Amino acid sequence: MSTLTPRSRHAARLREHRRRAQARARWFALAIVVGVLGVAALLLTAFDGTGNVPVAQPDPPPLPVTAAPPEPQVLATVGNLRLESPVAQGGITAVGFHGSEASALVLQPTGPQANEGLLARLWHRITGTSRQGLAWYQLEGGAPRALDVGAVAGTDVYSPVDGTVVAIRDHVVSGKVVGAEIELRPTAAPSLVVSVRNVRPDRALTVGANVAAGSSKLGRVVNIRRFEEQALGRFATDGGNNVSIEVLPSASLGIP
């Protein structure tokens, strides 16, 4: 029977240590491969392999939509004030947010951002913070202070809030009157004013009239893109014609 010397026992321990280290390295490499494949599968599942948010977009209509008022659908909020779609869902070509004048309040979109970065969308997917609703586009830098609801010129426009008409004034673009700016005092936030632009006002609409969200007609979409390029035109048909909405403190407009 052979007897192991201290040297041979040390060599055996070194061989066993190397064997275990190699086994751990193989398992570590396998774990990395499995992790990479898992992330790839998650990306393909979350974004359909295209990098786009899988939110159905309404097909842009070839003609103005004047048949029916919109179904209740909140597009943005400001505190307890909810801005509903001023256009029937079948008439929306795209929704966008962009910066505006300093006095306009920051809006909180309710739906997912369609042109958000891939990493941000992945993070929302992992953390379960993805939003449901109509997808929207960030049109310019800065905080979202203006909401543009794309629609073909001539499409009916309805009030986005319950409230009262406090002003109807000409909307001047490049020295020309292009529709009107209609200002509404919302019932839910009487210290604020909701400004609705790019609208040809209905003849029956008067200052002091009460309006209801989604049922009171304000007018029709004007062809604003004939006079001013619209950022929404990158994502919508009809050159990006739209109803533009802002929320401002009434004091900033001199409205008591």
C-alpha positions in Angstrom: 0.0 0.0 0.0 1.5 3.4 -1.1 1.7 6.3 1.3 1.2 9.8 0.0 3.9 12.3 0.8 3.1 15.8 1.9 4.2 17.0 -1.6 1.9 14.6 -3.4 -1.0 15.5 -1.1 -0.4 19.2 -1.8 -0.4 18.5 -5.6 -3.7 16.6 -5.3 -5.3 19.5 -3.5 -4.1 21.9 -6.2 -5.6 19.7 -8.9 -8.9 19.5 -7.1 -9.0 23.2 -6.6 -8.3 23.8 -10.3 -11.1 21.3 -11.2 -13.6 23.1 -9.0 -12.6 26.5 -10.3 -13.0 25.3 -13.9 -16.5 24.0 -13.1 -17.5 27.3 -11.5 -16.2 29.2 -14.5 -18.3 26.9 -16.9 -21.4 27.5 -14.8 -20.8 31.2 -14.7 -20.4 31.4 -18.5 -23.6 29.3 -18.9 -25.5 31.7 -16.6 -24.3 34.7 -18.7 -25.6 33.1 -21.9 -28.9 32.2 -20.3 -29.2 35.8 -19.0 -28.5 37.4 -22.4 -31.0 35.1 -24.1 -33.6 36.0 -21.4 -33.2 39.7 -22.0 -33.4 39.2 -25.7 -36.6 37.2 -25.3 -38.0 40.0 -23.0 -37.2 42.6 -25.6 -38.9 40.7 -28.4 -41.9 40.0 -26.2 -42.3 43.5 -24.9 -41.7 45.4 -28.2 -42.5 42.8 -30.9 -38.9 43.0 -32.0 -39.4 46.4 -33.6 -38.6 48.7 -30.7 -42.1 50.2 -30.9 -44.7 50.4 -28.1 -47.4 47.8 -29.1 -50.2 50.3 -28.8 -52.8 50.2 -31.6 -53.1 53.5 -33.4 -56.3 54.6 -35.2 -56.1 54.6 -38.9 -56.1 58.2 -40.2 -59.4 59.1 -41.9 -59.3 60.4 -45.4 -62.1 62.9 -44.7 -63.1 65.1 -41.8 -65.1 63.3 -39.1 -68.4 65.1 -38.3 -70.7 62.2 -37.7 -70.5 61.9 -33.9 -69.0 63.4 -30.7 -66.0 61.7 -29.0 -66.3 59.0 -26.4 -65.0 60.0 -23.0 -61.2 59.6 -23.1 -58.8 61.5 -20.9 -55.6 62.6 -22.7 -53.9 64.6 -20.0 -54.4 65.9 -16.5 -53.4 69.0 -14.4 -54.1 68.3 -10.8 -57.7 67.3 -10.6 -58.5 68.8 -14.0 -59.0 66.2 -16.8 -58.6 67.1 -20.4 -60.7 64.9 -22.6 -60.3 64.3 -26.3 -61.9 67.1 -28.3 -62.1 65.0 -31.4 -64.0 61.7 -32.0 -61.6 58.7 -31.6 -62.0 57.7 -35.3 -60.8 61.2 -36.3 -57.6 61.4 -34.3 -54.5 61.2 -36.5 -51.9 61.5 -33.8 -51.4 63.0 -30.3 -48.4 65.1 -29.3 -47.1 67.2 -26.4 -44.6 70.0 -26.6 -43.3 73.0 -24.7 -45.1 76.4 -24.7 -45.1 79.7 -23.0 -43.9 79.9 -19.4 -47.3 80.6 -17.9 -48.8 77.5 -19.4 -49.0 74.7 -16.8 -47.2 71.4 -17.2 -49.6 68.6 -18.4 -49.4 65.0 -17.4 -50.1 62.7 -20.3 -52.2 59.6 -19.5 -51.0 57.2 -22.2 -47.6 55.8 -23.2 -45.0 57.8 -25.1 -44.7 56.3 -28.6 -41.2 57.7 -29.3 -39.7 57.1 -25.9 -36.2 55.6 -25.7 -35.8 51.8 -25.8 -34.2 51.6 -22.3 -36.9 53.7 -20.8 -39.6 51.5 -22.3 -37.8 48.4 -21.1 -37.6 49.9 -17.6 -41.3 50.7 -17.5 -42.0 47.1 -18.7 -39.8 45.5 -16.0 -41.2 47.7 -13.2 -44.8 47.4 -14.3 -45.3 51.1 -14.7 -46.3 51.0 -18.4 -49.3 53.2 -19.1 -52.5 52.3 -20.9 -54.3 54.6 -23.3 -53.7 56.4 -26.5 -50.0 56.7 -27.4 -48.5 60.1 -27.8 -45.4 61.7 -29.2 -42.9 64.1 -27.6 -42.7 66.8 -30.3 -40.1 69.1 -28.9 -37.9 69.4 -25.9 -39.0 70.9 -22.6 -41.9 70.1 -20.3 -45.2 69.1 -21.9 -47.2 72.3 -21.6 -49.3 72.0 -24.8 -51.4 69.2 -26.1 -51.9 68.8 -29.9 -54.7 66.5 -31.0 -54.2 65.8 -34.7 -57.3 65.8 -36.9 -58.1 66.4 -40.6 -59.2 70.0 -41.3 -62.9 70.3 -41.1 -63.3 67.7 -38.3 -65.7 68.6 -35.5 -64.2 69.9 -32.3 -65.8 69.5 -28.9 -65.1 70.9 -25.5 -62.3 69.0 -23.6 -63.8 70.1 -20.2 -67.0 71.0 -18.5 -67.1 74.7 -18.0 -68.0 78.1 -19.4 -66.8 80.1 -22.4 -65.0 83.2 -21.2 -63.4 84.4 -24.4 -63.4 83.9 -28.2 -60.7 85.8 -30.0 -59.0 85.7 -33.4 -56.0 83.4 -33.7 -53.4 85.3 -35.8 -50.6 83.4 -37.5 -48.1 85.2 -39.8 -50.3 88.3 -39.8 -53.4 86.3 -40.9 -56.5 85.3 -38.9 -56.5 81.5 -38.8 -59.6 80.4 -36.9 -59.9 81.4 -33.2 -58.7 80.8 -29.7 -61.5 79.8 -27.4 -61.0 80.1 -23.7 -62.9 78.0 -21.2 -63.2 78.3 -17.4 -63.4 74.6 -16.2 -65.9 73.8 -13.5 -63.4 71.5 -11.8 -60.7 74.2 -11.6 -62.3 77.7 -11.8 -58.9 79.4 -11.1 -57.6 78.1 -14.5 -58.4 78.7 -18.1 -58.3 76.1 -20.9 -57.2 77.6 -24.2 -58.3 75.8 -27.3 -56.7 76.9 -30.6 -56.8 76.1 -34.3 -60.6 76.0 -34.3 -63.2 77.8 -36.5 -65.8 78.6 -33.9 -69.4 77.4 -34.3 -71.8 80.3 -35.0 -73.9 79.3 -32.1 -71.0 79.5 -29.6 -71.1 82.6 -27.5 -69.1 84.0 -24.5 -70.9 83.0 -21.3 -72.2 79.7 -22.8 -72.0 76.6 -20.6 -70.2 73.7 -22.3 -69.9 70.0 -21.4 -66.9 67.8 -22.2 -67.3 65.6 -25.3 -70.9 66.9 -26.1 -70.7 70.6 -26.6 -69.4 71.5 -30.1 -66.9 74.3 -30.3 -66.4 74.4 -34.0 -64.2 72.7 -36.6 -60.5 72.2 -37.1 -58.9 74.8 -39.4 -56.1 74.2 -41.9 -53.4 75.6 -39.7 -50.5 73.9 -41.6 -51.1 76.2 -44.6 -49.8 79.0 -42.5 -47.4 77.3 -40.1 -45.5 74.1 -40.1 -46.7 71.6 -37.5 -44.4 69.4 -35.6 -47.2 66.8 -35.4 -46.9 66.5 -39.2 -44.0 64.0 -38.8 -46.4 61.5 -37.3 -49.8 62.5 -38.7 -51.6 62.9 -42.0 -53.1 66.1 -43.3 -49.8 67.9 -42.6 -50.4 67.6 -38.8 -53.5 69.8 -38.6 -54.6 69.7 -35.0 -56.5 71.2 -32.0 -54.0 72.7 -29.6 -54.8 72.9 -25.9 -53.1 74.7 -23.1 -54.0 75.3 -19.4 -53.1 78.6 -17.9 -53.8 80.5 -14.6 -56.7 82.8 -15.2 -54.8 85.7 -13.6 -52.1 85.5 -16.3 -54.7 86.3 -18.9 -56.4 89.1 -16.9 -59.5 87.1 -16.4 -61.2 87.6 -13.0 
